[in-house]
Amino acid sequence: MPQNSGPASAIRVFLNLQRKLRRSNMAAEYEILIVENREYVLNERPSAADVLVLQKQKEILGNLRLDTVINNLDLCVDMYRLAYIGATAANAGVVKSKVIDLQSEFGKICVLANETMLTLKDSCQQTLKLLDAAYAYLIQGSDGVALAKLARCADQAKRMSAAAAKLSDQFLDLQGKSAEAKSEAALAHASEEEKRRHAQQEMLKLNAELEGCETSIGNLVEELERVNADQAKAEKELSADKKRGFALSIISLVSGVAAAGLQTYAQTRNPLSVLVAQNQTGTMDNAELKQITEKWEAAKKERDDVNKKLSDLTRKLDCAKETIALSQKEIDDLKAQPDSEAAQEEDGAAKKISRDKSIADKQAIIQAETKNVAQFEADMKDLKAQSASAGETYAALGASARKLAEGTDNMAKQSFSAADLSQSKLEKIIDIKRQVNQERNDLEIKKGGMVGQLAATEVVGANAEIAVKALQVAMFAISQVIVALNDAAMFWRQISTACENLRQDSMDKQVIDLESLSKDERIAEYKSQVFMLSYLEHICSWAALHEIAHQYTISVEQSRTLNNQHISHSIDDPEQAAKIVSTLAKSINDKIMLQATRSVAVLEA
């Protein structure tokens, strides 16, 4: 072994001493082989860390690295899962179905790879034992036995080469199916991209239409405000015309009624003073109307005063007459009492005097009330004369009232004619307002429909955006799997080639080539540096395959287990998948970067 310096040098020295001690006790037939200052004995198998073993590993793997191949197994597991999550997030059922099939098939291949590698590992172990035994027989001159064992080594190599080649083909087949899944994902991606692009165009169109619709609604609102102002003005004019016409017609009616007679006018409940106060148009001669009205009201007030006085006098006259009648009756009753009845009573004379006094008092009352009656009747005569004078005043005002009625009637007709025009104008304005409101309502309905359509389109666009990104992730993941599977197929092809080379370059051929030599010459040849180096390289090739199989079986079983977990715990809810797809992609990327960093560190070491 080489003499190296460092922390492990003491251990190496100790191991070398042990080896030398064993060699001193071995039979003399084993010779020491020196390769680049390292000592080898063919009955001692080189370790996995031996330089020759490592060189053979490199020769077997070619441009591949074992750690990369092993990491690619986990990469396939992670990327298949990422592709499945991406397809789920995109709701791409066909892609999702293909990916789950790929996961299942990858799991089966992992099982086969594990079994094959375990078989290769066992075969390597058995072959190394056979090589040890065969060389022992060779240096003892038992070539027949050695050839039998070496032939078995060649058979092991042939069998393992075929198994590895088959597994390489299976990885290539899975790679082809993965490529088909990527193509399906690409088609789905193109479809979703088209949906997204169409949704964006549709949203731009709808937003433009909405903006135009809102502008139109704004213009209609402004127009509606103008129409409302015109309507308010027209309603005010109509109200004024109707009010003026109504007031003038009432004035005409009341004036006509007043002209018919004072009693009829007195029965009306619309004093002209109120109507005059309501007349604010200026189209009537207010001064004349006011004058007539004042005269009317003065006459009415005079009549009312006379009537009130007549009523009071009538009441007083009736009361006086009643007092006279009652007093006369009492006198008659007193006179009708007989003197005998009065004489029989105690103090008869006094009673008679009292009766006479009562009669005298009643007669005095009658005289006083009679005077009052005469006065009341005289006053009533005067008041009736005043009432007659008021009637003449009403008669005189009748002509003026009729003239006023005719004038106000004409003005009322003019006002109502103006009201008709105002009504027609108002109806046109209301019709315009109705049309504007209808147009505005139509636009509002259209706007509501566009808002709903825009919301639906935004949902479609958002879903398409999610699907596009998710399918991009899925395509990327499948692409990584395709590369990894290509490396896996190449790896197994390299294993197959290495086994085939071991079969073709098996040591039994070299032994057969020496059959013409004598036994001692063959033994001497077997102990030569050239033969031992060739034999050692053969052993190192099998040792390298053994180490590759050992490391690969550990990783492939872990990958298979992880793949099964992903299949059994798959996420099938698109919303949940969409939430974790980015996080999962970042996690896997971080894992890849960490593995790359470790690989670089190993290379630098």
C-alpha positions as CSV (number, residue, x, y, z in Angstrom):
1,M,0.0,0.0,0.0
2,P,1.3,3.6,-0.6
3,Q,2.9,5.5,2.2
4,N,0.9,8.6,2.7
5,S,1.2,11.2,5.4
6,G,-1.6,12.6,7.4
7,P,-3.8,11.9,10.4
8,A,-4.4,8.3,9.3
9,S,-0.8,7.4,8.6
10,A,-0.3,5.6,11.9
11,I,-3.3,3.4,11.2
12,R,-2.0,2.6,7.8
13,V,1.4,1.6,9.2
14,F,-0.3,-0.6,11.7
15,L,-2.3,-2.3,9.0
16,N,0.8,-2.8,6.8
17,L,2.5,-4.5,9.7
18,Q,-0.4,-6.8,10.2
19,R,-0.4,-7.7,6.5
20,K,3.3,-8.4,6.5
21,L,2.9,-10.6,9.5
22,R,0.2,-12.6,7.7
23,R,2.3,-12.8,4.6
24,S,5.3,-14.2,6.7
25,N,3.0,-17.0,7.8
26,M,1.6,-17.7,4.3
27,A,2.8,-20.4,2.0
28,A,5.6,-19.3,-0.3
29,E,3.4,-19.8,-3.5
30,Y,1.8,-16.2,-3.2
31,E,3.9,-13.5,-4.6
32,I,3.7,-9.8,-3.8
33,L,2.5,-7.6,-6.6
34,I,3.8,-3.9,-6.7
35,V,1.6,-1.4,-8.6
36,E,2.8,2.2,-8.4
37,N,4.5,1.6,-5.1
38,R,1.5,-0.2,-3.6
39,E,1.8,-3.8,-2.6
40,Y,-0.9,-6.3,-3.4
41,V,-1.3,-10.0,-2.7
42,L,-4.0,-11.8,-4.7
43,N,-5.4,-13.7,-1.8
44,E,-6.3,-10.3,-0.2
45,R,-9.2,-8.5,-1.7
46,P,-8.7,-4.8,-2.3
47,S,-10.9,-2.5,-0.3
48,A,-13.6,-0.3,-1.9
49,A,-11.4,2.8,-1.3
50,D,-8.4,1.3,-3.1
51,V,-7.1,3.3,-6.0
52,L,-7.4,0.5,-8.5
53,V,-11.0,-0.2,-7.4
54,L,-11.9,3.5,-7.8
55,Q,-10.3,3.6,-11.2
56,K,-12.3,0.6,-12.3
57,Q,-15.5,2.3,-10.9
58,K,-14.7,5.3,-13.1
59,E,-14.1,3.1,-16.1
60,I,-17.4,1.3,-15.6
61,L,-19.3,4.6,-15.1
62,G,-17.6,6.4,-17.9
63,N,-18.8,10.1,-17.9
64,L,-21.4,9.3,-15.2
65,R,-21.0,9.8,-11.5
66,L,-22.4,7.3,-9.0
67,D,-23.6,9.9,-6.6
68,T,-25.4,11.7,-9.5
69,V,-27.0,8.5,-10.6
70,I,-28.1,7.8,-7.1
71,N,-29.4,11.3,-6.5
72,N,-31.3,11.1,-9.8
73,L,-33.4,8.4,-8.3
74,D,-34.6,10.8,-5.6
75,L,-34.8,13.5,-8.3
76,C,-37.2,11.3,-10.3
77,V,-39.4,10.7,-7.3
78,D,-39.5,14.4,-6.4
79,M,-40.0,15.5,-10.0
80,Y,-42.8,13.0,-10.6
81,R,-44.5,14.3,-7.5
82,L,-44.0,17.9,-8.6
83,A,-45.4,17.1,-12.1
84,Y,-48.4,15.4,-10.5
85,I,-49.1,18.4,-8.2
86,G,-48.7,20.7,-11.2
87,A,-51.1,18.7,-13.3
88,T,-53.5,18.7,-10.4
89,A,-53.2,22.4,-9.9
90,A,-53.9,22.9,-13.6
91,N,-56.8,20.4,-13.5
92,A,-55.2,18.7,-16.5
93,G,-56.8,15.3,-16.1
94,V,-54.9,13.5,-19.0
95,V,-51.5,14.7,-17.8
96,K,-52.3,13.8,-14.3
97,S,-53.4,10.3,-15.3
98,K,-50.2,9.8,-17.3
99,V,-48.0,11.0,-14.4
100,I,-49.6,8.7,-11.9
101,D,-49.0,5.8,-14.4
102,L,-45.4,6.9,-14.7
103,Q,-45.0,7.0,-10.9
104,S,-46.4,3.5,-10.7
105,E,-44.1,2.2,-13.4
106,F,-41.1,4.0,-11.9
107,G,-41.9,2.2,-8.6
108,K,-41.9,-1.1,-10.4
109,I,-38.6,-0.4,-12.1
110,C,-37.1,0.6,-8.7
111,V,-38.2,-2.8,-7.4
112,L,-36.5,-4.5,-10.4
113,A,-33.4,-2.3,-10.1
114,N,-33.1,-3.2,-6.5
115,E,-33.5,-6.9,-7.1
116,T,-31.0,-6.7,-10.0
117,M,-28.5,-4.9,-8.0
118,L,-28.9,-7.2,-5.0
119,T,-28.3,-10.1,-7.4
120,L,-25.3,-8.3,-8.9
121,K,-24.0,-7.7,-5.4
122,D,-24.3,-11.4,-4.5
123,S,-22.8,-12.4,-7.8
124,C,-19.9,-10.1,-7.3
125,Q,-19.4,-11.5,-3.8
126,Q,-19.5,-15.1,-5.1
127,T,-17.3,-14.3,-8.1
128,L,-14.7,-12.7,-5.9
129,K,-14.6,-15.8,-3.8
130,L,-14.4,-17.9,-7.0
131,L,-11.5,-15.8,-8.2
132,D,-9.7,-16.2,-4.9
133,A,-10.1,-20.0,-5.0
134,A,-9.3,-20.2,-8.7
135,Y,-5.9,-18.4,-8.3
136,A,-5.1,-20.7,-5.3
137,Y,-5.7,-23.7,-7.6
138,L,-3.7,-22.1,-10.4
139,I,-0.5,-21.6,-8.4
140,Q,-0.8,-25.2,-7.2
141,G,-1.0,-26.4,-10.8
142,S,-4.7,-27.5,-10.6
143,D,-5.7,-25.7,-13.8
144,G,-8.8,-27.9,-14.4
145,V,-10.4,-27.0,-11.1
146,A,-9.4,-23.3,-11.6
147,L,-10.8,-23.2,-15.1
148,A,-14.2,-24.6,-13.8
149,K,-14.3,-21.8,-11.3
150,L,-13.3,-19.2,-13.8
151,A,-15.9,-20.4,-16.2
152,R,-18.5,-19.9,-13.5
153,C,-17.3,-16.3,-13.2
154,A,-17.8,-15.7,-16.9
155,D,-21.3,-17.1,-16.6
156,Q,-22.1,-14.7,-13.8
157,A,-20.9,-11.9,-15.9
158,K,-23.0,-13.0,-18.9
159,R,-26.1,-13.3,-16.8
160,M,-25.7,-9.9,-15.1
161,S,-24.9,-8.2,-18.4
162,A,-28.2,-9.4,-19.8
163,A,-30.2,-8.4,-16.7
164,A,-28.6,-4.9,-16.7
165,A,-29.2,-4.5,-20.4
166,K,-32.9,-5.4,-19.9
167,L,-33.2,-2.8,-17.1
168,S,-31.5,-0.2,-19.2
169,D,-34.2,-0.8,-21.9
170,Q,-36.9,-0.5,-19.3
171,F,-35.5,2.9,-18.1
172,L,-35.4,4.0,-21.8
173,D,-39.0,2.9,-22.2
174,L,-40.1,4.8,-19.1
175,Q,-38.1,7.8,-20.5
176,G,-40.2,7.5,-23.8
177,K,-43.4,7.4,-21.8
178,S,-42.3,10.4,-19.8
179,A,-41.6,12.3,-23.0
180,E,-45.2,11.5,-24.1
181,A,-46.5,12.8,-20.8
182,K,-44.4,16.0,-21.4
183,S,-45.9,16.3,-24.9
184,E,-49.4,16.0,-23.4
185,A,-48.5,18.6,-20.8
186,A,-47.2,20.9,-23.6
187,L,-50.5,20.5,-25.4
188,A,-52.4,21.3,-22.2
189,H,-50.1,24.2,-21.6
190,A,-50.7,25.6,-25.1
191,S,-54.5,25.2,-24.6
192,E,-54.4,27.0,-21.2
193,E,-52.1,29.6,-22.7
194,E,-54.6,30.2,-25.4
195,K,-57.4,30.5,-22.8
196,R,-55.3,32.9,-20.8
197,R,-54.5,35.0,-23.9
198,H,-58.1,35.0,-25.0
199,A,-59.3,35.9,-21.5
200,Q,-56.8,38.8,-21.4
201,Q,-58.1,40.1,-24.8
202,E,-61.7,39.6,-23.6
203,M,-61.0,41.5,-20.4
204,L,-59.4,44.4,-22.4
205,K,-62.4,44.5,-24.6
206,L,-64.9,44.3,-21.7
207,N,-63.0,47.0,-19.8
208,A,-63.0,49.2,-22.8
209,E,-66.8,48.6,-23.3
210,L,-67.3,49.2,-19.6
211,E,-65.5,52.5,-19.8
212,G,-67.5,53.5,-22.8
213,C,-70.7,52.4,-21.0
214,E,-69.8,54.4,-17.9
215,T,-69.1,57.4,-20.0
216,S,-72.5,57.1,-21.7
217,I,-74.2,56.7,-18.4
218,G,-72.4,59.8,-17.1
219,N,-73.6,61.7,-20.1
220,L,-77.1,60.4,-19.6
221,V,-77.0,61.4,-16.0
222,E,-76.0,65.0,-17.0
223,E,-78.7,65.0,-19.6
224,L,-81.2,63.7,-17.0
225,E,-80.2,66.5,-14.6
226,R,-80.9,69.0,-17.4
227,V,-84.2,67.3,-18.2
228,N,-85.1,67.3,-14.5
229,A,-84.4,71.1,-14.3
230,D,-86.6,71.6,-17.4
231,Q,-89.3,69.4,-15.9
232,A,-89.2,71.4,-12.6
233,K,-89.4,74.6,-14.6
234,A,-92.3,73.3,-16.7
235,E,-94.1,72.0,-13.7
236,K,-93.7,75.4,-12.0
237,E,-95.1,77.2,-15.1
238,L,-98.0,74.7,-15.3
239,S,-98.8,75.1,-11.7
240,A,-98.7,78.9,-12.0
241,D,-101.0,78.8,-15.1
242,K,-103.4,76.4,-13.5
243,K,-103.4,78.4,-10.3
244,R,-104.0,81.6,-12.1
245,G,-106.7,80.1,-14.3
246,F,-108.3,78.5,-11.3
247,A,-108.2,81.7,-9.3
248,L,-109.7,83.7,-12.2
249,S,-112.4,81.2,-12.8
250,I,-113.3,81.2,-9.2
251,I,-113.3,85.0,-9.1
252,S,-115.5,85.0,-12.2
253,L,-117.8,82.4,-10.7
254,V,-118.1,84.2,-7.4
255,S,-118.5,87.6,-9.1
256,G,-121.3,86.1,-11.2
257,V,-122.9,84.7,-8.1
258,A,-122.5,88.0,-6.3
259,A,-124.0,89.8,-9.2
260,A,-127.1,87.6,-8.8
261,G,-127.9,88.9,-5.4
262,L,-126.6,89.6,-1.9
263,Q,-128.2,86.6,-0.3
264,T,-126.6,84.2,-2.8
265,Y,-123.2,85.9,-2.4
266,A,-123.5,85.6,1.4
267,Q,-123.9,81.8,1.1
268,T,-120.6,81.4,-0.8
269,R,-117.5,80.4,1.3
270,N,-114.8,82.0,-0.9
271,P,-114.4,85.6,0.0
272,L,-113.1,87.7,-2.8
273,S,-110.5,89.2,-0.6
274,V,-108.8,85.8,-0.4
275,L,-108.9,85.4,-4.2
276,V,-107.6,88.8,-4.7
277,A,-104.7,88.0,-2.4
278,Q,-104.0,84.9,-4.5
279,N,-103.9,86.9,-7.7
280,Q,-100.2,87.6,-8.2
281,T,-100.0,87.4,-12.0
282,G,-100.6,91.1,-12.8
283,T,-102.9,90.2,-15.6
284,M,-106.0,91.6,-13.8
285,D,-106.7,95.1,-12.6
286,N,-106.1,94.4,-9.0
287,A,-107.0,98.0,-8.0
288,E,-110.4,97.7,-9.5
289,L,-111.0,94.3,-8.1
290,K,-109.9,95.4,-4.7
291,Q,-112.2,98.4,-4.9
292,I,-115.2,96.4,-5.8
293,T,-114.3,93.8,-3.2
294,E,-113.9,96.5,-0.5
295,K,-117.3,97.9,-1.4
296,W,-118.8,94.5,-1.3
297,E,-117.2,93.7,2.0
298,A,-118.3,97.1,3.4
299,A,-121.9,96.4,2.3
300,K,-121.7,92.9,3.7
301,K,-120.3,94.2,7.0
302,E,-123.1,96.8,7.1
303,R,-125.7,94.1,6.5
304,D,-124.1,91.8,9.0
305,D,-124.2,94.6,11.6
306,V,-127.8,95.4,10.8
307,N,-128.8,91.7,11.0
308,K,-127.0,91.4,14.3
309,K,-128.7,94.5,15.7
310,L,-132.1,93.3,14.3
311,S,-131.4,89.9,16.0
312,D,-130.6,91.6,19.3
313,L,-133.6,93.9,19.1
314,T,-135.8,91.0,18.2
315,R,-134.6,89.1,21.1
316,K,-135.1,92.0,23.4
317,L,-138.5,92.7,22.0
318,D,-139.6,89.1,22.5
319,C,-138.2,89.3,26.0
320,A,-140.1,92.5,26.8
321,K,-143.3,91.1,25.4
322,E,-142.9,88.0,27.4
323,T,-142.3,90.0,30.5
324,I,-145.5,92.0,29.9
325,A,-147.5,88.9,29.4
326,L,-146.1,87.3,32.5
327,S,-146.8,90.4,34.6
328,Q,-150.3,90.7,33.2
329,K,-151.0,87.1,34.1
330,E,-149.7,87.6,37.6
331,I,-152.0,90.6,38.0
332,D,-154.9,88.6,36.8
333,D,-154.2,85.9,39.3
334,L,-153.9,88.3,42.2
335,K,-157.2,90.0,41.3
336,A,-158.9,86.6,41.1
337,Q,-158.3,85.8,44.7
338,P,-161.6,86.3,46.8
339,D,-161.6,88.6,49.8
340,S,-163.3,85.9,52.0
341,E,-160.2,83.8,51.8
342,A,-158.1,86.7,52.6
343,A,-160.3,87.7,55.5
344,Q,-160.1,84.3,57.0
345,E,-156.4,84.4,57.2
346,E,-154.6,86.0,60.0
347,D,-153.7,89.5,59.4
348,G,-156.2,89.6,56.5
349,A,-155.9,93.4,56.1
350,A,-152.1,93.2,55.8
351,K,-152.4,90.6,53.1
352,K,-154.7,92.7,51.1
353,I,-152.4,95.6,51.2
354,S,-149.5,93.4,50.0
355,R,-151.6,92.1,47.1
356,D,-152.5,95.5,46.0
357,K,-148.9,96.6,46.2
358,S,-147.9,93.6,44.1
359,I,-150.4,94.5,41.5
360,A,-149.2,98.0,41.4
361,D,-145.6,96.8,40.9
362,K,-146.5,94.5,38.1
363,Q,-148.5,97.3,36.4
364,A,-145.4,99.5,36.6
365,I,-143.3,96.8,35.0
366,I,-145.8,96.5,32.2
367,Q,-145.7,100.2,31.6
368,A,-141.9,100.2,31.5
369,E,-141.7,97.2,29.1
370,T,-144.4,98.7,26.9
371,K,-142.2,101.7,26.4
372,N,-139.3,99.5,25.6
373,V,-141.3,97.6,23.0
374,A,-142.2,100.8,21.3
375,Q,-138.6,101.8,21.3
376,F,-137.4,98.4,20.0
377,E,-140.0,98.5,17.2
378,A,-138.9,102.0,16.2
379,D,-135.2,100.9,16.2
380,M,-136.1,97.9,14.1
381,K,-137.8,100.0,11.6
382,D,-134.7,102.1,11.2
383,L,-132.5,99.0,10.9
384,K,-134.8,97.5,8.2
385,A,-134.4,100.8,6.3
386,Q,-130.6,100.4,6.5
387,S,-130.9,96.8,5.3
388,A,-132.9,98.0,2.4
389,S,-130.2,100.6,1.6
390,A,-127.6,97.8,1.7
391,G,-129.7,95.8,-0.7
392,E,-129.6,98.8,-3.1
393,T,-125.9,98.9,-2.7
394,Y,-125.7,95.2,-3.7
395,A,-127.9,95.9,-6.6
396,A,-125.6,98.7,-7.7
397,L,-122.5,96.5,-7.3
398,G,-124.2,93.7,-9.3
399,A,-123.4,95.3,-12.7
400,S,-119.8,95.8,-11.7
401,A,-119.6,92.2,-10.4
402,R,-121.0,90.9,-13.7
403,K,-118.5,93.0,-15.7
404,L,-115.7,91.7,-13.4
405,A,-117.0,88.2,-13.9
406,E,-116.8,88.5,-17.7
407,G,-113.3,89.9,-17.6
408,T,-112.0,87.4,-15.2
409,D,-113.6,84.6,-17.2
410,N,-111.7,85.6,-20.3
411,M,-108.5,85.8,-18.4
412,A,-109.2,82.4,-16.9
413,K,-109.6,81.0,-20.3
414,Q,-106.3,82.5,-21.4
415,S,-104.6,81.1,-18.3
416,F,-106.0,77.6,-19.0
417,S,-104.9,77.8,-22.6
418,A,-101.4,78.7,-21.4
419,A,-101.7,75.8,-18.9
420,D,-102.6,73.4,-21.8
421,L,-99.4,74.6,-23.6
422,S,-97.4,74.1,-20.4
423,Q,-98.9,70.7,-20.0
424,S,-98.0,69.7,-23.5
425,K,-94.5,71.0,-23.0
426,L,-94.3,69.1,-19.7
427,E,-95.5,65.9,-21.3
428,K,-92.8,66.2,-24.0
429,I,-90.2,66.7,-21.3
430,I,-91.5,63.8,-19.3
431,D,-91.4,61.6,-22.4
432,I,-87.8,62.7,-23.1
433,K,-87.0,61.9,-19.4
434,R,-88.6,58.5,-19.8
435,Q,-86.5,57.8,-22.9
436,V,-83.4,59.0,-21.1
437,N,-84.2,56.9,-18.1
438,Q,-85.0,53.9,-20.3
439,E,-81.7,54.3,-22.1
440,R,-79.9,54.7,-18.8
441,N,-81.6,51.6,-17.4
442,D,-80.7,49.6,-20.5
443,L,-77.1,50.7,-20.1
444,E,-77.1,49.8,-16.5
445,I,-78.4,46.4,-17.3
446,K,-75.8,46.1,-20.0
447,K,-73.1,47.2,-17.6
448,G,-74.3,44.7,-15.0
449,G,-74.1,42.0,-17.6
450,M,-70.6,43.1,-18.7
451,V,-69.5,43.3,-15.0
452,G,-70.6,39.7,-14.5
453,Q,-69.0,38.6,-17.7
454,L,-65.8,40.4,-16.8
455,A,-65.8,38.7,-13.4
456,A,-66.3,35.3,-15.0
457,T,-63.6,36.1,-17.6
458,E,-61.2,37.2,-14.8
459,V,-61.9,33.9,-13.1
460,V,-61.2,32.0,-16.3
461,G,-58.0,34.1,-16.8
462,A,-56.9,33.6,-13.3
463,N,-57.5,29.8,-13.5
464,A,-55.7,29.7,-16.9
465,E,-52.8,31.7,-15.4
466,I,-52.5,29.2,-12.6
467,A,-52.8,26.3,-15.0
468,V,-50.1,27.8,-17.3
469,K,-47.7,28.2,-14.5
470,A,-48.5,24.9,-13.0
471,L,-48.1,23.1,-16.3
472,Q,-44.8,24.9,-16.8
473,V,-43.7,23.5,-13.6
474,A,-45.0,20.0,-14.6
475,M,-43.1,20.2,-18.0
476,F,-40.0,21.3,-16.2
477,A,-40.3,18.4,-13.8
478,I,-40.9,15.9,-16.5
479,S,-38.0,17.3,-18.4
480,Q,-35.7,16.7,-15.4
481,V,-37.1,13.2,-15.1
482,I,-36.3,12.5,-18.8
483,V,-32.7,13.6,-18.3
484,A,-32.4,11.6,-15.1
485,L,-33.9,8.5,-16.8
486,N,-31.5,8.9,-19.7
487,D,-28.7,8.8,-17.2
488,A,-30.2,5.8,-15.5
489,A,-30.5,3.9,-18.8
490,M,-26.9,4.9,-19.6
491,F,-25.8,3.7,-16.1
492,W,-27.4,0.3,-16.6
493,R,-26.0,0.1,-20.1
494,Q,-22.6,0.8,-18.6
495,I,-23.1,-1.9,-16.0
496,S,-24.2,-4.3,-18.8
497,T,-21.1,-3.4,-20.9
498,A,-18.8,-3.8,-17.9
499,C,-20.2,-7.3,-17.2
500,E,-19.9,-8.2,-20.9
501,N,-16.3,-7.0,-20.9
502,L,-15.6,-9.2,-17.8
503,R,-17.1,-12.1,-19.7
504,Q,-15.1,-11.5,-22.8
505,D,-11.9,-10.8,-20.9
506,S,-12.4,-13.6,-18.4
507,M,-9.3,-15.1,-16.9
508,D,-10.1,-18.6,-18.1
509,K,-9.1,-17.6,-21.6
510,Q,-5.6,-16.6,-20.5
511,V,-5.3,-19.9,-18.6
512,I,-6.3,-21.9,-21.7
513,D,-3.6,-20.0,-23.7
514,L,-1.0,-21.4,-21.3
515,E,-2.1,-25.1,-21.6
516,S,0.9,-25.9,-23.8
517,L,3.4,-25.1,-21.0
518,S,4.5,-27.5,-18.4
519,K,3.1,-27.3,-14.9
520,D,6.1,-25.5,-13.4
521,E,6.2,-23.1,-16.3
522,R,2.4,-22.3,-15.9
523,I,2.8,-21.8,-12.2
524,A,5.8,-19.5,-12.8
525,E,3.6,-17.6,-15.4
526,Y,0.8,-17.4,-12.9
527,K,3.2,-15.8,-10.4
528,S,4.5,-13.3,-12.9
529,Q,3.9,-9.6,-12.4
530,V,2.1,-9.4,-15.8
531,F,-0.4,-12.2,-15.0
532,M,-0.9,-11.1,-11.4
533,L,-1.6,-7.5,-12.6
534,S,-4.2,-8.8,-15.1
535,Y,-5.8,-11.0,-12.5
536,L,-5.7,-8.1,-9.9
537,E,-7.4,-5.8,-12.4
538,H,-10.1,-8.5,-13.0
539,I,-10.6,-8.7,-9.3
540,C,-10.8,-4.9,-8.9
541,S,-13.4,-4.7,-11.7
542,W,-15.6,-7.2,-9.8
543,A,-14.9,-5.3,-6.5
544,A,-15.9,-2.0,-8.2
545,L,-19.2,-3.6,-9.4
546,H,-19.8,-4.9,-5.9
547,E,-19.3,-1.4,-4.4
548,I,-21.5,0.2,-7.0
549,A,-24.2,-2.4,-6.3
550,H,-23.9,-1.9,-2.6
551,Q,-24.4,1.9,-2.8
552,Y,-27.1,1.7,-5.4
553,T,-29.3,-0.8,-3.5
554,I,-29.4,1.5,-0.5
555,S,-30.6,4.5,-2.5
556,V,-33.0,2.7,-4.8
557,E,-34.9,1.2,-1.9
558,Q,-35.2,4.6,-0.3
559,S,-36.5,6.1,-3.6
560,R,-39.0,3.3,-4.0
561,T,-40.3,3.8,-0.5
562,L,-40.6,7.6,-1.0
563,N,-42.3,7.1,-4.3
564,N,-44.9,4.8,-2.8
565,Q,-45.5,7.4,0.0
566,H,-46.1,10.1,-2.7
567,I,-48.6,7.9,-4.5
568,S,-50.5,6.9,-1.4
569,H,-50.6,10.5,-0.1
570,S,-51.2,12.3,-3.4
571,I,-53.0,15.7,-3.4
572,D,-56.1,15.7,-5.7
573,D,-57.6,19.1,-4.8
574,P,-56.7,21.7,-7.5
575,E,-56.8,24.6,-5.0
576,Q,-54.6,22.9,-2.5
577,A,-52.2,21.8,-5.2
578,A,-52.0,25.3,-6.6
579,K,-51.1,26.6,-3.1
580,I,-48.2,24.3,-2.6
581,V,-46.8,23.8,-6.1
582,S,-44.5,26.9,-5.9
583,T,-43.3,26.0,-2.4
584,L,-42.7,22.4,-3.4
585,A,-40.8,23.5,-6.5
586,K,-38.6,25.7,-4.4
587,S,-38.0,23.0,-1.9
588,I,-36.9,20.5,-4.6
589,N,-34.7,23.1,-6.2
590,D,-33.0,23.8,-2.8
591,K,-32.5,20.1,-2.4
592,I,-30.9,19.8,-5.9
593,M,-28.6,22.8,-5.1
594,L,-27.6,21.2,-1.8
595,Q,-26.7,17.9,-3.6
596,A,-24.8,19.8,-6.3
597,T,-22.8,21.6,-3.6
598,R,-22.0,18.3,-1.9
599,S,-20.9,16.8,-5.2
600,V,-18.6,19.7,-5.9
601,A,-17.2,19.4,-2.4
602,V,-16.5,15.7,-3.0
603,L,-14.8,16.5,-6.3
604,E,-12.6,19.1,-4.7
605,A,-11.7,16.7,-1.9
